[in-house]
Structure formats: structure tokens, C-alpha cells
Amino acid sequence: MSQAAAQPARLPSPDRSTPQLICELCRQFYGLGWVSGTGGGISIRDEEGVWVAPSGVQKERIDPEVESITLIQNWTAISGD
């Protein structure tokens, strides 16, 4: 395996935040049938910590301005409910 192929993709891209990316992925995963409306869990780890999508919320309707995307650092919730 080449060195480039072994490296994980870096997220998020400069034009969107990690909470926005989680919302986009939730909508895409729902559209593909990979998760049910409120089932499945989505999280992303970046330089700030681990971001976790809310539980029990319609995945196709998640909005980072409305729903709480939780940031966890050192096993402590920094933002979110």
C-alpha cells in the first residue's frame, strides 16, 4: 500500500465546519438508506476533539444551527446538551 493511500482523509475542509459536515453526512446516509430516520450514530474526530450527532433526531433534518452537535475533548462534553 502506498504512503498516500494509508493516510486518512483530513476533515473538515476549509469551506465547512465539522458540525456542518456531520449534518451533510446524516442527510446523505439517510438518502442512501444507510441509517433510519432516528437510528444510527455519526461522529467525526478532528483536531478539536470528537463531534457527535444527537440521538433521537431525524437524520435527514439535522441542522447545526438548531440541533446540538456535541464536541467531546478529553472525555468531557465541551459543547452541546
C-alpha positions as CSV (number, residue, x, y, z in Angstrom):
1,M,0.0,0.0,0.0
2,S,1.4,3.4,-0.9
3,Q,2.1,6.0,1.8
4,A,-0.6,8.3,0.3
5,A,-3.3,5.6,0.4
6,A,-2.5,4.8,4.0
7,Q,-3.2,8.3,5.2
8,P,-6.8,9.0,6.4
9,A,-8.7,11.9,4.8
10,R,-8.5,15.2,6.6
11,L,-11.8,16.7,7.8
12,P,-13.3,19.2,7.7
13,S,-12.5,21.0,4.5
14,P,-11.8,24.8,4.9
15,D,-15.2,25.7,3.5
16,R,-17.3,24.0,6.1
17,S,-17.3,23.2,9.8
18,T,-17.3,19.8,11.3
19,P,-20.9,20.2,12.6
20,Q,-22.0,21.2,9.1
21,L,-20.2,18.1,7.7
22,I,-22.0,15.9,10.2
23,C,-25.3,17.3,9.1
24,E,-24.5,16.8,5.4
25,L,-23.4,13.2,6.0
26,C,-26.5,12.4,8.1
27,R,-28.7,13.6,5.2
28,Q,-26.6,11.6,2.6
29,F,-26.6,8.4,4.7
30,Y,-30.4,8.7,5.2
31,G,-30.9,9.2,1.5
32,L,-28.8,6.2,0.7
33,G,-30.7,4.1,3.2
34,W,-27.7,3.5,5.4
35,V,-29.4,4.8,8.6
36,S,-33.1,5.1,9.6
37,G,-34.6,8.4,10.5
38,T,-33.5,8.4,14.1
39,G,-31.3,5.4,14.1
40,G,-27.5,5.1,13.7
41,G,-24.8,7.2,15.2
42,I,-22.4,9.6,13.4
43,S,-19.3,11.1,14.9
44,I,-16.2,12.7,13.5
45,R,-12.8,13.2,15.1
46,D,-10.8,16.2,14.1
47,E,-8.1,18.4,15.7
48,E,-10.5,19.8,18.2
49,G,-11.9,16.5,19.5
50,V,-14.8,14.2,18.7
51,W,-18.0,15.6,17.4
52,V,-21.2,13.5,17.9
53,A,-24.5,13.9,16.2
54,P,-27.6,14.0,18.5
55,S,-29.5,10.8,19.3
56,G,-33.3,10.5,18.6
57,V,-33.3,13.3,15.9
58,Q,-34.4,12.8,12.3
59,K,-31.1,12.4,10.5
60,E,-32.4,13.9,7.2
61,R,-33.4,17.1,9.1
62,I,-30.4,17.8,11.3
63,D,-29.3,21.4,11.2
64,P,-26.2,22.6,13.1
65,E,-28.0,25.9,13.9
66,V,-30.8,24.1,15.6
67,E,-29.7,20.6,16.9
68,S,-26.8,20.2,19.3
69,I,-23.7,18.7,17.8
70,T,-21.6,17.8,20.8
71,L,-17.9,18.3,21.0
72,I,-16.0,16.0,23.3
73,Q,-12.5,16.7,24.5
74,N,-10.6,14.6,27.0
75,W,-13.8,12.6,27.7
76,T,-15.7,15.8,28.7
77,A,-18.5,17.3,26.7
78,I,-17.4,20.8,25.7
79,S,-20.4,21.9,23.7
80,G,-23.9,20.6,23.2
81,D,-26.5,19.3,25.6
